[in-house]
Amino acid sequence: MRRRSSSAFPDASQYNFWIKLAPSVARLFGASSTLRTKTINAAQIADFVDWQVRVFGARPTVFGRRETLWERLAQRLDPNRRLVVLEFGVAWGYATNWWLCRLGGRDDVVWHGFDRFTGLPRAWREYPQGMFDAGGQPPAIDDERVRWHVGDVQDTLGAVDLPAARDAQWLVLFDMDIYEPTVFAWEAINAHLRPGDVIYLDEAVDRDERCVLDEMILPSIGCESVGATPYALGLVVTRPVG
């Protein structure tokens, strides 16, 4: 039997620097769970930025803090139109308080806050079921503009007369983390959105909210990216459903 020379079948991988480096990288990851976690998080952020470039056709404006993004979104609110806010996911009320302070003395604001206030309905990322439990109680925010809707959004959103609020500008804040309730809320409100309405997704970096964006939001409306953080995304509606 004739012996085959290995030189006749060159290994293309020998020219790939990454393939040569990969075993050393794998050993480093194997030795450090912290390094693995940080690298996974960095990769998710890189994927989020790449996704924005592909979807919106430009490098995103990225802010280091979500409050800076909120301020940029607040600048897109029309002071000459009354404002309806739908906050899906309240927890202890940090975002609620920030926005109410930012909106100042505007008495034409109606704020609807939706939350179970008993934590996550199922495990999400590294957080167990029940994480972010506020003891079943909404935050102690003394503001007559606020209406709390306690319970699963599937059971409470129907209490809001969405068509009656259609003359107002809408600010929609998504921070329920989980795919299923976010989909439910989106399907309930999307037909009522109009150009100029503002949408914020607090965990757009994660696959749950990103799936809602890819499967539901972006195929159904036109929107402009106002900016992002490493985790969140702010949009303004440019074209309504249909």
C-alpha positions in Angstrom: 0.0 0.0 0.0 1.3 3.4 -0.9 1.8 5.8 1.9 0.1 9.1 1.6 2.1 12.2 2.4 0.5 14.5 4.9 2.0 17.4 2.9 -0.5 16.6 0.2 -3.4 17.4 2.5 -2.4 20.6 4.3 -4.4 21.6 7.5 -5.9 25.0 6.8 -6.4 25.5 10.6 -2.7 26.0 11.1 -3.0 29.4 9.5 -5.8 30.5 11.8 -4.4 32.3 14.8 -7.7 31.9 16.8 -7.7 28.2 16.4 -4.2 28.0 17.7 -5.1 30.3 20.6 -8.4 28.6 21.5 -7.0 25.7 23.7 -5.3 28.3 25.9 -8.4 30.4 26.1 -10.5 27.3 27.0 -8.2 26.4 29.8 -8.5 29.9 31.2 -12.3 29.7 31.1 -12.2 26.3 32.7 -10.1 27.7 35.6 -12.3 30.8 36.4 -16.1 31.0 36.6 -15.8 34.8 37.1 -13.9 35.1 33.8 -16.6 32.9 32.1 -19.4 35.1 33.4 -17.7 38.4 32.4 -16.9 37.1 28.9 -20.5 35.8 28.4 -21.9 39.2 29.5 -19.4 41.1 27.2 -20.4 38.8 24.3 -24.1 39.6 24.9 -23.4 43.3 24.8 -21.4 42.9 21.6 -24.2 41.0 20.0 -26.7 43.6 21.1 -24.6 46.4 19.5 -24.2 44.3 16.3 -27.9 43.7 16.2 -28.7 47.4 16.4 -26.3 48.1 13.6 -28.0 45.5 11.4 -31.6 46.6 12.3 -31.2 50.4 12.3 -28.4 50.7 9.8 -26.0 52.8 11.9 -23.8 52.5 14.9 -26.0 53.1 18.0 -25.7 56.0 20.4 -24.8 54.3 23.6 -25.2 55.9 27.0 -23.4 54.7 30.1 -26.4 55.1 32.4 -30.1 54.4 31.7 -31.0 57.7 33.3 -29.2 59.5 30.5 -31.2 57.5 28.0 -34.4 58.3 29.9 -33.5 62.0 29.7 -33.1 61.7 25.9 -36.5 60.0 25.6 -38.1 62.6 27.9 -36.9 65.3 25.4 -39.1 63.5 22.8 -42.3 64.1 24.8 -44.6 66.8 23.6 -45.5 69.2 26.4 -48.6 70.3 24.4 -50.2 66.8 24.4 -51.4 65.0 27.5 -49.3 62.0 28.4 -50.4 58.4 29.2 -47.6 56.2 30.7 -47.8 52.4 30.7 -45.1 51.0 32.9 -44.9 47.2 32.6 -42.7 46.1 35.5 -42.4 48.4 38.5 -40.6 46.5 41.2 -39.7 49.0 44.0 -40.5 52.0 41.9 -37.2 53.5 41.0 -38.1 54.3 37.4 -41.5 55.4 38.4 -40.1 58.0 40.8 -37.5 59.2 38.4 -40.0 59.8 35.6 -42.6 61.4 37.8 -39.9 63.8 39.1 -38.7 64.5 35.6 -42.3 65.2 34.5 -42.5 67.7 37.3 -45.8 69.4 37.8 -47.5 68.3 34.6 -51.0 67.5 35.7 -52.0 66.1 32.3 -50.1 62.8 33.0 -51.8 59.5 33.8 -49.4 56.8 35.0 -50.4 53.2 34.9 -48.0 50.9 36.7 -48.4 47.1 36.2 -46.6 44.6 38.4 -47.2 41.4 40.4 -45.0 42.9 43.2 -44.2 39.4 44.2 -41.1 38.9 41.9 -40.4 37.0 38.8 -43.0 34.4 37.8 -40.2 32.0 36.7 -36.4 31.9 36.8 -34.8 34.4 34.4 -31.1 34.6 33.6 -29.3 34.0 36.8 -32.3 35.1 38.9 -34.6 32.6 40.6 -38.4 32.7 40.6 -39.5 35.3 43.1 -36.5 37.6 42.6 -37.4 41.3 42.8 -40.2 40.6 45.3 -41.7 43.8 46.7 -43.8 42.0 49.2 -46.9 42.2 47.1 -47.2 45.9 47.6 -46.7 48.8 45.2 -44.2 51.5 46.1 -45.2 54.2 48.5 -45.4 57.0 45.9 -47.9 59.6 46.9 -48.9 61.0 43.5 -52.4 61.4 42.3 -51.3 60.8 38.7 -50.5 57.2 39.5 -52.8 54.2 39.2 -51.4 50.8 40.3 -52.5 47.5 38.7 -51.4 44.7 41.0 -51.3 41.2 39.6 -50.3 39.5 36.4 -50.6 41.9 33.5 -52.7 39.3 31.7 -55.4 39.9 34.4 -55.0 43.6 35.0 -54.4 45.4 31.6 -58.0 45.0 30.6 -59.0 47.5 33.3 -57.4 50.3 31.3 -59.5 51.8 28.5 -56.8 52.1 25.9 -58.9 53.4 23.0 -60.1 56.3 25.2 -56.5 57.3 25.7 -55.7 57.5 22.0 -55.6 61.3 21.8 -52.6 61.4 24.2 -49.0 60.7 23.6 -47.9 57.4 25.0 -44.8 56.5 26.9 -44.4 52.7 27.2 -41.8 51.3 29.6 -41.1 47.6 29.3 -39.3 46.0 32.3 -41.0 42.7 32.9 -37.9 40.8 31.8 -39.9 37.7 30.8 -41.0 36.9 27.3 -44.6 35.8 27.9 -46.1 38.8 29.8 -44.1 41.2 27.5 -45.7 39.6 24.4 -49.2 39.9 26.0 -48.7 43.6 26.8 -47.4 44.3 23.3 -50.2 42.5 21.6 -52.7 44.5 23.7 -51.3 47.9 23.0 -49.7 47.8 19.6 -52.7 48.7 17.5 -53.2 51.9 19.6 -49.7 53.3 19.1 -49.2 56.4 16.9 -46.2 58.3 15.5 -44.4 60.1 18.3 -45.1 57.6 21.0 -42.1 56.5 23.0 -41.1 52.9 23.8 -38.4 51.9 26.3 -37.2 48.3 26.8 -35.0 47.9 29.9 -33.6 44.4 29.0 -33.3 44.5 25.2 -29.9 42.9 25.5 -31.5 39.7 26.7 -33.1 37.1 24.5 -36.6 37.5 26.0 -37.1 41.1 25.2 -35.1 40.8 22.0 -37.4 38.1 20.7 -40.3 40.4 21.3 -38.5 43.0 19.3 -37.7 40.7 16.5 -40.9 38.8 16.3 -43.5 41.4 17.3 -42.4 45.0 17.6 -40.1 45.6 14.6 -42.2 43.7 12.0 -45.4 45.6 13.0 -44.4 49.3 13.4 -41.9 51.7 12.1 -39.6 53.1 14.7 -36.5 55.2 15.2 -33.8 54.3 17.7 -33.2 57.2 20.1 -30.3 55.5 21.8 -29.3 52.6 24.0 -27.3 51.6 27.1 -25.3 48.4 27.1 -28.6 46.7 28.1 -31.6 48.9 27.2 -33.1 50.4 24.1 -35.2 53.5 23.5 -37.5 53.9 20.4 -39.9 56.5 19.0 -42.7 55.3 16.8 -42.6 56.6 13.2 -45.3 54.4 11.6 -48.3 52.8 13.3 -49.5 49.2 12.8 -51.0 48.6 9.4 
